[in-house]
């Protein structure tokens, strides 16, 4: 009532305002879109990646030793550090026997070791409950010491022979009540090799089966075998015999398995003066892989001037002569080889030390306290593969469990450290702090038949790994 | 003049004062002499009798009869004949007239001439023309179709141009203006009193034909007929309020009373089924009253079989009296009845009408608004639209000529062909990317939709995705595989069509001339390319592809909100709602985005035009459109909410996870890492920005930008969150619809801005150059997009890798739901993943259920137990959950395999290299299969809502026959 309407002015005003609003919107709206787009920015989908397993108490463990090289060979059972120990079930086969039979159980307390009676043939040691974690076993053999280990399912045997001169025999031990089946897929220099005889190799329950490749699938060239367990559980051990056919000494060594092809592998335990060293490389991939061999000494890891890159064609095995690389002055004091590749390759080294065959394969990484049963006599522990500076405690025990030596060893990245072990030591506990390590024990032999045996330090089975399970 | 036969006129009247004066004038003006008139009145209350008396008394020999109001037309005629007989008059001919049938002056003469020329003729009828229009034809003789429809053989509202002017024999003629030999009429027993108002002429004609009488229609004789009773203008106690009921009852009675005895049972069944079908049809066009009349008429006729029997007996006796042992004149009747295919032809016409009405209606929004505006302001006549309709421009030429002389049509055809070449990959089934293989049969989809518990994985109560129902319906005739292929192949052409229609109306809303055709073509082709260039097609994200085809139709329907007529607005609301339900089914986040858009637009409307918006028919339809999907999709969203799978409402459909889309991708119209080079997609926002420059179209362009901006803002929470899926993967919510809406808005803005290109010559030179450059960019973008799509668009759409499940297990699994295969992948070191293969694997519609079913900790623990240590109870648990086989996919982790090997009750089964397999012993029994009543309730709601909404959304097809 009090305010008189002023239509004229209001109309002008609103007209101006409307135009302004439209222009304002024309600027504001694209700006809102631009800001929204900027706020959204880049978005990522999180796809579920690999999920590491959790661990739980190990309630069941099996360690299998293949037959020894001599009829007097015996198996010594010990324990990794810091486990409780307990009664172990034992099954043994006579030397070259084909069936393991249960024998009296043994009780192995921590830090002690027990030699199993009548254990020249294959031996199966099983622990349940508290007795399961940390079972360690080994043989006290000369020149060729086999590894005692848990069943594995998928591994590589690189550089095997199937001829009279270079003959590999695979020993398969089945610890279980059911049959086991193993496939051996060979790849040669020119690609995969079809060998029907090596497919579906059956190992009866509690059986020990020897597969002599020279008989089952004779072949002149050196090959590599991808061993897969198709059914059940099996421990496979390859034993290679070099026979110069009357022109020298017949010598045997165990070929350690390479658990999986890798882009970087460390082969430790090289003899001082390796004779005719040959690096065998197997490339299971679809692409050519270029491999560089580097030498590992106490001081450094370096690429020798004679060393050159080699190319391994896809799906094939390649043998590389390292004589020149390892014979110069620069190669003096070489403790190991670092094989670096552009793609995953499996590898092994074959060489001779005073006419004795020496076979080396990549040493596995060890993160937890581990132990090793070693032959008596002079021996050296070669430690390498540390990722950073750290200290490794090496404790040597004699047969009665007495500590012979307790040496802290300083390790560092890109070098290897040799440590002389007491001659009487039969068991060695290795505890690395701050870094994972890789280790091999070299056991030289002298006398009428001199030579060298090597033994890798394997991770102890301490805890069960529980996979992370999720729906897909 | 030769000797004229004697003619008596029977004039029947009932409350006909409106028409009688003219009728009486017509009677008096007859050139042929009338010997006497009997006027029968059935209880008129409007002074009809006085009118007759006043007009005829003293000018013609007149007998005036009054009958009670309950007397029907047959009674009146019978009374008239009695009156003639009592008066001692024996005219040769009786001429029947209704009080609303006005004869032309020469009508009687023409009829008599025809009778003289054809001595065999016993009944003659005139040409009936509409009164008061006088030019339109009503009837030239009638017949009856097998379904009881009164067939005139005329088009609706056909004008009389002399096109039917030959004397011919017909089954019956209308009683208005019927000239009939008195003896014949008496011999036939007159009209049947069982048919008081409607259909008695047909019945009489049929009886006459059966007794061998000839009925002729004489087009030279013209009678103007108001059809007062038929149109419901005149309501008597006999017609009641339900003329349709009376007409149908008469038709059914006529058919059943005159049909051959041999075919009678069949006829009854056919008419009953036909009536039910017609009832459904009438319900579909919202004619509820007539639908009820339809079924009531059937019931009334069938409830009194005695009356029918009596009628049939009377007819048989009459025929026997005339023809003796010859029986009825079947040949004549058959010749004169309507052909058998006529009802089907009408059905086809109806479908055509339906489609035309459904597609044409909203196109008129612009015109109706303009007409309404013109009504308000009569001084400004609306200018003609540039192209009101294609048909108008080339009305006189054939479609081939029209097609080949229309560059837009040619270009469209070429582009559709190019699109179809681009989608060649769909031939023979398509899957890949986010698109799973189609199931084996439509029954699988029906099962998925209906059941409350799905045998997917270890069983799931997550409801089937909302699109399963439309797919199940469409797959009934086509089959799932072909349907999916067709969806992928035809979405682009359908999107093109829809965009054309939408943009055409938009153009006409903005300028009276409408947008030029080449601009519409550019706009619709660019739209059709949006989902293709975005990579949605190539990535198998079929929901977005289909959404792009639905969206322009939805937008087209939503334009109806601006209609000046409230009914149209409501219909637009239902239509938009149904389209939104479909859109939500294939792109669930669409509902939220559209809800926000409608909210913002309504709020702006409240601010700008508060008075109009307050009206319920203005704000109601958009709100109704939002509520429709909630009702229609209730069997999906409600159980999903209860089952903890509510995130389904935010995810695009298909197989997850898919790559996330960044803000830049949204701007460039690309989805994740798919799609054409970004330059192609950036053309639209660029052009839309330029479209803000011309002042003439700035307001509509700003509205488009409002849509784009609101959508972009809604897109922020959608794009930046992520939804956890079963198995630890996460997925960005679906922003396909955000992309489509933004680009749709920009496209519309660019098109409106493009209207400025039209007056290029008037602009200063630099502006001309700028506009030309923008035009070139606009032209180049879709061309590059089309080329990209034709060449590389389908590269991602590769079939899936072969399954890990051995063939024999897959076959066994297809046979029974309980023969599931538990597939384990991965290793102890990297983690184990499990899934269950059932039936034919995860198919379209099942992926979402599998991914949204929350992990069952018991099952995970069971699998973990199996993988780590042998557990004697595990096998029984597997068997209970419908697992027959366990498969460890290559490369199998030996540690897991060894544990499974050692599990008692798992028997080694054969498998391919690298894969391990076991069979569960004992074999699992059938899975539980009960759908809770709650599910049925929801399905019932859906089942009832969809037809009701469809009927509400349909155009008003039920044009009355007067039009």
Interface residues (C-beta under 8 A of the other chain):
Chain A: X22 X25 X26 X29 X30 X32 X33 X36 X37 X38 X39 X40 X41 X42 X43 X44 X45 X46 X47 X48 X50 X51 X52 X53 X56 X59 X60 X151 X152 X153 X154 X176 X178 X228 X229 X230 X231 X232 X233 X464 X465 X466 X467 X468 X469 X470 X471 X472
Chain B: X457 X657 X658 X659 X660 X661 X662 X663 X664 X666 X667 X685 X689 X692 X698 X699 X701 X702 X705 X706 X708 X709 X712 X713 X715 X716 X719 X720 X722 X726 X727 X728 X729 X730 X731 X732 X742 X823 X825 X826 X827 X828 X829 X830 X831 X832 X833 X834 X835 X855 X859 X860 X863 X864 X867 X868 X869 X891 X893 X894 X895 X896 X897 X898 X901 X902 X908 X914 X916
